Amino acid sequence: MTDDDLDRSYSALCQSLASVGESKSELFLSMVCLSLMARYERADDVLTLIDHVHAQCAAEVEAGGA
């Protein structure tokens, strides 16, 4: 994916999140995640991504981030 593709995709995600509203944002993100996970052939690839993001979030919390 090019930088432009990534930017377009992220912008569309942000716009869609704003459109569904805060009350439905968790549901929306869960549905997007499940749809993206279904594109992988192996659970190990998805689990690696989950572990990476979890570690990033944990590091932010430890550093005093939101």
N, C-alpha and C positions, 0 to 999 in steps of 0.2 A: 504494500500500500504506500502510495506516495504521501508526502507531507500535505499536499492539497487534498487528497482523498481523506486523510485522517482529519484534517481541519473541517472538511464538509460533513463528515460523519459525526464528529463531536458537536458541531453546530446544530445538526439535525436532532441529535440526542437532547441537547439543551433546550431547543425550541419545543420538542415534544414533551419534555418534562414540565416546562412552564405551562404548556397547553393542558396537560392532564391535572395539574395542580398538586400541591403538597400532599393532600390527603390520599392521592393515588400514586404518588411517586415511587413508593416501595414496591407496589404491585407492578408498575410499569417496568422498573429496573429488573425485577425478578423475571418478568416475561421476556425481556430483551436478553438477559443472561441465559435463560433456558433455551431460547432460540439459537443463540450463538454456540452454546455448548453442544447442541444437537448436530452442529456442522462438523464436529471433531469425530474422528473414527475411534479414538482411544480415550478412556477415562483418565489415564495417566497424564495425558497432555493437559486436560482441564484441571486436574488436581494440582499440577505444577503451577499453573496460573493462579489458582486459588491460594496456594501456599505463599506465592510471591506477593500477592496483593495483601494478604493477611499480615505478612511480615512488615510491609510498608506501612500499613495502618498502625500496627503495634509500635513501630519505631516513632511515628508521629505522636502517638499518645505519650510515650515515654519522654519525648522531647518537649512535651507541653503544648502540642498542637491541638487543634479541635478534633 
